Amino acid sequence: MGDISVRIRQVDADLNYIDNQGVRPQVFNEDFTRNILPLQAVRVAIEDVSASETAPRLEMEGFALIPHRGTIEDLTGPKPSFERYRAELKDLLETLIDADHVEMANASPIRRSVPAQDANLNNGFPVPIVHGDITVAGVAHMIPWAYGPPPIRPIKRMALFNFWRLLSKGPTDTPLAICDARTFAKEDIVAGDSHFLTDGFTFEAVFVRPNPAHRWCYYSRMSSDDVLIFKQYDSDPIFPVQVPHSAFIDSSCPPDPASRISVESRAVAYWFAD
């Protein structure tokens, strides 16, 4: 009898977890030379879910790849139309979830495969560190800064989402690895600080210690016609709460790929109690 199992394609790669030495991690977004990040490279298997028979879902794994072309050309021209782009993402999210109110963050960082010393606020670089963006304590501090004051209504649930899109021609040799939220535990969190020097703003961020239970995934066939949506935070624990992620080097990528250019946008969704 033949083997009827489906072989899952995966790539082995090093992911940089926090080496928890009792030092509180610090990231200085405009001056990476000041970072305090004790790291350890851990070899992991990263599953290619591009052709998975059961596609990952926001409400299950905490992430999903959604076909969505939008006005991508506006982001690569001399005067990018981020406002229009974010409005399209807002409309998309509202079709995917049943929230009462959605707000988009005003910033949409562009990241390029450039040396760290050449990165700046308008030309970031892929972040090769396993992180989960924000802690529960950091959420209340960050919301007014990134989104403005919450609605003046009783809120029963709040969730934060990240929209990640590849703008350069795919595949890329520096894709985004995303962790299945079901395999990520509170005990894996190492709290640190993320500093924005220009704004004089700091919030508590999530860094991650190694855990062999983590299931890592990526989309090798992702293009600019797709957007990867993943959960940054959810106040309701019956849903996926957080999806750690990290850039990594995909050794299986075809030779001479285009330099990675990607864009991130973020949203907060509210569900009202009244």
N, C-alpha and C positions, 0 to 999 in steps of 0.2 A: 504494500500500500504506500503511495507516495506521500511526501510531506506536504500538507495543505496549509501549513502555517504561513503567514505573511511576514516576510523579513522586513524589519524596521530599519531604515537607513539612519545611521548616526555617525557623528564625528567626535573623536576624542580631542579635548582641548584643555588648556590650563585656564582656570578662573581664579581671580585674585580675591580671596576671602580676607576678612580681618583676622589678624593674628592677635588674639585677645591677650594682651600682656598687662592689663590693668591701666592702659593708657587710653584716655577718651579721644576717639578720632576727631580730627578737625579738617575741614575743607574750606579753602579760601578761593572762591570761584574766580576772582580776578587776578590772583597771584598764587599759582599752584606750587611755587617754590616754597611756600609757607605751610603746605599741608603736613599734618601729622597723621600718618596712615601706616601703621605697622601691618604689613600684608603677608600672606602666605599663598603661594600658587598651589592649587589643588587640581589634579588631573580628573576630569569628569567626562562622562559620555553625554553628548547633547543630541537629543533625538530630533530628526528632521520631520516635522509634522506637516510639511507642505502637501503631501498626498495621503494623509491619514484617513483611514476609513471612517473614523469618527472625529470630526473636526472639533478642536477645543472651543469651549464656550465661555463667555463672560461669567455666567452664573454657575459654572462648574469649576474649571481650571483657573478662572479669573482673567482670561485673555481670549481674544478672537481676532482672526484676520478677516477683514471685511473688504470686498471689492468696492472701490470708491475712487473715481478718477478726479473729479472736482477741477478747479482752475489751477492746476499745478504749475503751468507755465508762468503764472503771476509770481511765483516764489523764486524763480531763477533769473528774472529780468533785473534791470537796474533799479526799479522801484517796486519791490515785492508788495503784493496786496494781501497782507496778513489778515486784515479785518474781514475781507471777503472770504478768505480761506477758513478762518475760524467760524464764521457764520455758517458755512457749509458743514463743518464738523459738528456744530451745535445741532443743526437740523438732523444730521445722521444719528447722533446719540439719542435724540428725542424719539427716533423711530425704533431704537433698540431697547430702551428702558421705559418704564412707566412713571418717571419722576414728575413731580409737580412743577419744578423750576430748575433750569440749567443756566449756569454762567460759565463763560470762557475766561481763562487767564489772559492778561494783555500781552504776555511775552510768548514768543514761539522760537526758541533757540534753534539756530542752524548749526549742525556739527559737520566738520570736514576732517578727513584723515590727514592731519598736519601734525608736525612735532608739537609737543606740549608748550614749548617756549614761544611758538608762533600763534598760539590760540589767544583769543580775546573775547569780549562780550558778544561780538557779532560773528565770530568765527571760532566756535568751540571745537573740541575734538572728541571723538568717541571715548566714553568713560569705561576703562577696563577694570572696574571694581564692582564686586557684587554689592548692591545696595537696594534699599526699598523705599527711597525717597523721604518718607516722613513718619515720625512716631505719632502716637495718639496725643501726647503732650504738645507736639509741634503743630498739630492741625489747627487748634484754636488760635495760635499765634500767627500762623501763616495765612489763614483765610482772609482776614481783612487786608493784608498786604498784597496778596495776589489777585483777589477777586472783589474786594470791597466788602462792606458790612453784610452779614447774612440777612435774609428776609426777616422782617419783624412779624413773625408768625411762629407758633409752636412747631418745632421740627422733631419728627419722630425718627428720621433716618437721614444720614448724609453720606455721600460717596464721592471719591475723587478718582478721576480717570486720566490716563495719559494716551495721547494719539501719536504713534511713531510711524513715520513714513520715509522710505528711501527715495530720494530725489534723483540720485545718479543712476546710471544704467546698471541693472542687476545682471547676474548675482554679484554681491560684494564679498570681499575677503574679510571684512570686519562687520559681520552682522550682529544683531542683538540676540543674546540668549535670555530666555524668560523662564522663570521657575513656576511650576505647577503649584498654585496657592495651597492645594490640599496637602502638599508635602513640606510646607513651611510652618514652623512652630514659633510661638512667642519666645521660647527659650533660645532661638537662633539669633535673636536681635541683640546687637551691640549699639547702644545709643551714642550718638556723636553730634557734632555741630556743623552746620553749613552756613558759611558767612558770605554775604554779599556786601563787599566793601564800599562800593559806590553808593548804595542805598543806606549803608549803616544798619543792615538788617541781618539777624541770625535766627535760624530756627533749628529745632532738634530733628536730626535726620537718622535714618535707619541704615546701619551697616550690618553685615551678616557674618556669623561664624560658621565654619564648615559643618555640614551634616550629610552623611552618606545617604540619607533618606530623600534628599532633594532630587526631584525629577526635572531635568533641564531640557528645554525645547527651543527650536528655532525654525524659521521658514527660509529654506535655501532658494526658493523660487520667487521670493517676494520682489515686486516691482513697484514703480510709482503709481500704478493703477490700484494698489492695495493700501489700506491703512491698518496697522496693528494697534488694537485698543486693549489696554490692560489696566487693572485695578491698582491704584496707589493706596487707597484707604477706604474702608467701609465701617460705619458705626454699628452696623447690624451683623453680628457674628454668624448668623445663619447663611450669609453670603460669603464668597471669597473676600478676605479682608485686605490682603496685600500680595503683590507679585514682585519678588526680588528680580533684578535684571542686571545684565552686564554686557558690554561689548566683548568680543573675543575674536581670535584669529581662526578663520575657517580654512584649514589646510587642504580641504577637498575642493575648494573653489577653483574653477578653471584659471589658467595662467593669464597674467596681464589684465586683471579686472580694472574697471574705472575706479578712480579714487572715490571713496565713500563720501556722499553728501546726504545728510538726513535732516529732518525737521521734527520737532516735538511741539505739541500743543497740549494744554491741560484744561480740564473742566471739573466743576463741582456740581453735583446734583442733589436736590433737596426733595424730601417727601414730608408733607405737612401733616400734623396730628389733628388738625381741625377740618 
